[in-house]
Amino acid sequence: MAFEQVFGQDKMKAFFLSAIRQERLAHAYLFFGQAGVGKDAMAVGLGLALNCEDAEKEGCGGCPACRRILRLEHPAFRFMLPVPARPKAMKIERYQEIIRERYLARVDNPYLPVSFSPEISTLPVIGIDQIRQLKQETRLRIAKGARVIVLSHAEEMTVSAANSLLKLLEEPPFGTYLVLTTENPSRILPTILSRCQMLRFPPLDEETVCRALETRWGMETQKAKLLSRLSGGSIQKALDFLDSEFEDRREAAFRFLEACCRGRRLQVFTETDHLLNRWDKNGFLTWLVILQGLLRDLMHLDAAADQRLIHADMGSRLRGLSGHWSGRGLESALRHTEQAIDLIGKNVYLNIIMHELGSALMRCRSETAERIHHG
Ligand SMILES: [Zn+2]
């Protein structure tokens, strides 16, 4: 992932290119922002830019140095992810092979989530052994270029690992740059945060996500547009929607919405129970994000802004629902959906969340209907 292959984040690229040219790089950075916006991609890009053999380019991705970095064989580049512990029965060679595969996959495509095979399934962490090994390596001098160390998902560092890393952050060897990336800076020790320059990676705009889906994942334009609108500016989230159940979930979300719109209480609860039997937490998250999109579309129809429809291909079916809620009712429905997404993150029982959501959406509708009635 050379800088020019990082999608969007133009300000960040410009910032680093000028810092490199003027030799004003800080010794430690913390990149934070949601998943799938290019934090790790930029960190890899920095490693390439600082070590590329082509002085004209800022990391070409093709010269011997760049290729060694991308194969994780360059002594000046270290890339680390949280990893599960080695199961006692597993040979160390097999374990190292799995970890290396994961690292390589992440460097090759930093926009995809990392998953470990069921062979090793304990909670992944960045442990003290990883940091110790890192510190040992930094004692060796590198011939040329600059050493770049990337700790991806740095919030998963154990406390002892973080304390061990502190020393390195306090007195980094000359020419060594650390990049920590995280979705969740509040889970990182303040002593670590205070020693890093913090850079926030904003969500990507829809066009950038759309272009990424078309060019890198070969997606057809109409689908790329739909997913980029649902993505909230994250390529990873857009790709999450790609699984085969997308159409299924969208259909279920529409049926649920329709039942709420028409105030069919029994149907709302049957739909909910049906869904509860089929999906886990992640399935529901996808479903809720789709539901949000459908509600936004009803707002667009309300405002006669048909050209902004997220689910443009469902336009006529959505139009059939658009009379049931007023603008205020829709806003309130959207708020309830957002709350439901929050609650899923907080591990509240799915059936409680879903039943409350159904009731709340029906209330939004009837309040509106009442108001219209009285008005
Ligand atoms: Zn190069």
Boltz pocket constraint, residues with backbone or C-beta under 6 A from the ligand:
constraints:
  - pocket:
      binder: B
      contacts: [[A, 48], [A, 51], [A, 52], [A, 53], [A, 54], [A, 59], [A, 60], [A, 61], [A, 62], [A, 63], [A, 64], [A, 65], [A, 66], [A, 67]]
      max_distance: 6.0
